[in-house]
């Protein structure tokens, strides 16, 4: 039963939030050489709870709307399959999603008390976007945008809790992480195009069409790479942050693979996986660059 819950929470996708928090902590360490470990643990717990909440509620609503019964499930798309297979009750998944939302909100509430209005605004956005993501937000064609903003806010919020300030560096770092997170969601929506469209969803792929969307793929990594180059050029990030460009081969593989196989779910799977790997490796290298930069500059 525990493995089923891990499956519906999509544990391996929680790494995106871990990377986002890590970038905020690493940036703070590079600049101030300090870290509040108690707050860091709470940030990880709160962010992961909120991430689990949105995944659980997404599975619930996709099942209730009949989307997951129409999709071809892969390890990257089509839902977890837990509810269509009858492994859990929909009500149990919904209650678990709300429970994780309450846990994340409670932890966030602590930081509102200790750090003020900035965290309150970030938390408020997170609560509303999580609860309405699978209905109102994805139906309006703003799913990728909200995922990008969510990733950015995790970085900015983490940095603010640790340092007490919101800086250009933290915003730029947030843009890097947010664009990478949105890229993974973007490519995973290709196989779900028909099922999503039939049930009223408006993903970016649906809005522009599959063929045109293959060209939009390059926008997300371009935003991330550009933000890093700007940061390095303006001395906001350490020079070693350019190590993120080691992930370019994965990006090229994914982008050209998408262009050739966007209409075939089976053939697209390896390139969805390489896109996920690209996003994770780029994010990890970015976080590591601040730690390496700390050692280089000392």
C-alpha positions in Angstrom: 0.0 0.0 0.0 2.9 2.4 0.8 4.3 1.9 -2.7 0.9 2.9 -4.2 0.9 6.1 -2.2 4.5 6.8 -3.4 3.2 6.2 -6.9 0.3 8.6 -6.7 2.4 11.3 -5.0 5.0 10.8 -7.8 7.9 10.8 -5.4 10.6 11.0 -8.1 9.1 14.3 -9.4 9.5 15.8 -6.0 13.2 16.3 -6.9 12.1 19.4 -8.8 11.1 21.1 -5.5 14.2 19.8 -3.7 16.4 21.4 -6.4 14.5 24.7 -6.2 15.0 24.9 -2.4 18.6 23.8 -2.8 19.2 26.6 -5.3 17.9 29.2 -2.8 20.0 27.8 0.0 23.1 27.6 -2.1 22.7 31.1 -3.4 22.4 32.4 0.2 25.4 30.3 1.2 27.5 31.8 -1.6 26.6 35.3 -0.7 26.4 35.2 3.1 28.2 32.0 4.1 25.4 31.2 6.5 22.5 28.9 6.7 19.7 28.4 9.3 19.4 24.6 9.4 16.2 24.5 11.3 14.5 26.9 8.8 16.1 24.9 5.9 14.5 21.6 7.1 11.2 23.3 7.6 11.4 24.8 4.1 12.1 21.4 2.6 9.2 19.9 4.5 6.7 22.6 3.6 7.6 22.8 0.0 7.5 19.0 -0.5 4.1 18.9 1.3 2.7 21.5 -1.1 4.2 19.7 -4.1 2.7 16.4 -3.0 -0.6 18.2 -2.5 -0.8 19.5 -6.1 0.1 16.1 -7.5 -2.6 14.3 -5.4 -5.3 16.8 -6.3 -4.2 16.7 -9.9 -4.7 12.9 -10.0 -8.1 13.2 -8.3 -9.4 15.8 -10.7 -8.0 14.2 -13.8 -9.8 11.0 -12.8 -13.1 12.7 -11.9 -13.1 14.5 -15.3 -12.4 11.3 -17.1 -9.0 12.5 -18.5 -6.9 9.6 -17.0 -9.3 7.0 -18.5 -8.6 8.4 -22.0 -4.8 8.9 -21.8 -2.1 6.4 -22.7 -0.1 6.3 -19.5 3.7 6.4 -19.6 6.3 7.0 -16.9 6.2 10.7 -17.8 2.6 11.4 -18.7 -1.0 10.2 -18.5 -1.3 10.3 -14.8 -0.2 7.7 -12.2 -3.0 5.2 -13.1 -3.7 4.6 -9.4 -7.3 5.7 -9.5 -8.2 4.1 -12.9 -6.8 0.8 -11.6 -8.8 1.1 -8.4 -5.8 0.9 -6.2 -7.1 3.8 -4.0 -10.4 5.5 -3.5 -10.8 8.9 -5.1 -11.9 10.3 -1.8 -8.8 9.0 -0.1 -6.6 10.7 -2.6 -8.5 13.9 -2.3 -8.3 13.9 1.5 -4.6 13.2 1.3 -4.1 16.1 -1.1 -5.9 18.5 1.3 -4.0 17.1 4.3 -0.6 17.8 2.6 -2.0 21.3 1.6 -2.8 21.9 5.3 0.6 20.7 6.4 2.4 22.9 3.9 0.2 25.9 4.8 0.9 25.4 8.5 4.6 25.4 7.9 4.3 28.4 5.7 2.2 30.1 8.3 5.1 29.8 10.7 7.3 31.6 8.3 4.7 34.3 7.8 4.9 34.9 11.5 8.7 35.0 11.6 9.4 36.7 8.2 6.4 38.8 7.4 4.2 39.9 4.4 6.5 38.7 1.6 6.1 35.1 2.7 2.4 35.6 3.2 2.1 36.7 -0.5 4.1 33.7 -1.7 2.1 31.3 0.5 -1.2 32.8 -0.6 -0.3 32.4 -4.3 0.8 28.8 -3.6 -2.4 27.8 -1.8 -4.7 29.2 -4.5 -2.6 27.9 -7.4 -2.4 24.4 -5.9 -6.1 24.1 -5.2 -7.3 25.5 -8.5 -4.4 24.2 -10.7 -6.2 21.1 -12.0 -9.4 22.9 -12.8 -9.4 26.6 -13.4 -5.7 27.2 -14.2 -5.1 24.3 -16.7 -8.4 25.1 -18.3 -7.3 28.7 -19.0 -4.0 27.7 -20.7 -1.9 29.0 -17.9 -0.5 25.7 -16.5 3.1 26.1 -17.7 3.1 29.8 -16.6 2.0 28.9 -13.1 4.5 26.1 -12.8 7.2 28.5 -13.8 6.1 31.1 -11.3 5.8 28.4 -8.6 9.4 27.2 -9.2 10.6 30.8 -9.1 8.8 31.6 -5.9 10.3 28.6 -4.1 13.8 29.9 -4.9 12.9 33.5 -3.9 11.0 32.4 -0.8 13.8 30.1 0.4 16.4 32.8 -0.2 14.3 35.5 1.6 13.7 33.3 4.7 17.5 32.7 5.0 18.7 36.2 4.1 15.8 38.5 5.0 15.8 40.1 1.5 14.7 39.7 -2.1 17.4 40.5 -4.5 17.9 40.5 -8.3 20.1 37.4 -7.9 17.3 35.5 -6.2 14.8 36.5 -8.8 17.2 35.5 -11.7 17.9 32.2 -10.0 14.1 31.7 -9.6 13.6 32.3 -13.3 16.2 29.6 -14.1 14.5 27.0 -12.0 11.0 28.0 -13.0 11.7 27.7 -16.7 13.2 24.3 -16.2 10.2 23.0 -14.3 7.8 24.4 -16.9 9.8 22.7 -19.7 9.2 19.2 -18.1 5.5 19.9 -17.8 5.4 21.2 -21.4 6.9 18.2 -23.1 4.9 15.8 -20.9 1.6 17.4 -22.3 2.3 16.2 -25.9 1.0 12.6 -25.4 -2.0 13.9 -23.4 -3.0 16.4 -26.1 -6.1 14.6 -27.3 -7.4 13.5 -23.9 -6.8 16.9 -22.4 -8.5 18.7 -25.3 -11.5 16.4 -25.2 -12.1 17.4 -21.6 -11.7 21.1 -21.9 -8.1 21.5 -20.9 -5.9 24.2 -22.6 -2.3 23.3 -22.3 0.2 25.4 -24.3 0.5 22.5 -26.7 -3.2 22.5 -27.3 -3.3 26.3 -27.7 -0.7 26.4 -30.5 -0.9 22.9 -31.9 1.6 20.1 -31.6 3.8 21.0 -34.6 4.2 24.7 -33.6 4.7 23.7 -30.0 7.9 21.8 -31.0 9.5 25.1 -31.7 8.4 26.6 -28.4 10.3 23.8 -26.7 13.5 25.8 -27.1 12.1 28.9 -25.4 12.2 27.4 -21.9 15.9 26.4 -21.8 16.8 29.6 -23.6 15.2 31.5 -20.8 17.1 29.5 -18.2 20.5 29.7 -19.9 20.0 33.4 -20.7 19.2 34.2 -17.0 22.4 32.4 -16.0 24.5 34.2 -18.6 23.1 37.6 -17.5 23.8 36.7 -13.8 27.4 35.8 -14.5 28.0 38.8 -16.8 26.6 41.1 -14.1 28.7 39.4 -11.4 25.5 38.3 -9.7 26.4 34.6 -10.1 29.9 33.0 -9.9 31.6 32.4 -13.2 31.5 28.6 -12.5 27.7 28.8 -12.9 28.4 28.4 -16.6 29.0 24.7 -15.9 25.2 24.3 -16.6 26.1 24.3 -20.3 27.4 20.8 -19.9 23.7 19.8 -20.1 23.4 21.1 -23.7 23.8 17.6 -25.4 20.7 16.4 -23.5 18.8 19.5 -24.6 19.7 19.0 -28.2 18.8 15.3 -28.1 15.4 16.2 -26.5 14.5 19.1 -28.8 15.3 17.3 -32.1 13.7 14.1 -30.8 10.5 16.0 -30.0 10.5 17.5 -33.5 10.7 14.1 -35.2 8.4 12.2 -32.8 5.9 14.6 -31.4 2.9 12.6 -32.9 4.0 9.2 -31.5 3.7 8.6 -27.8 5.9 5.5 -27.8 8.7 7.2 -29.8 8.5 10.3 -27.7 9.0 8.6 -24.3 12.9 8.5 -24.5 12.9 12.3 -25.3 10.5 13.1 -22.5 12.9 11.2 -20.2 15.9 13.1 -21.5 14.1 16.4 -21.1 13.5 15.5 -17.4 17.1 14.5 -17.0 18.2 17.8 -18.7 16.1 19.8 -16.3 17.3 17.9 -13.2 21.0 18.0 -14.2 20.9 21.7 -15.1 19.3 22.5 -11.8 21.7 20.4 -9.8 24.7 21.9 -11.6 23.3 25.4 -11.0 22.9 24.8 -7.3 26.4 23.2 -7.1 27.9 26.2 -8.9 27.2 28.4 -5.9 28.9 25.9 -3.5 31.9 25.6 -5.8 32.0 29.4 -6.2 32.2 29.8 -2.5 35.3 27.6 -2.4 36.9 29.4 -5.4 36.4 32.9 -4.0 37.7 32.1 -0.5 
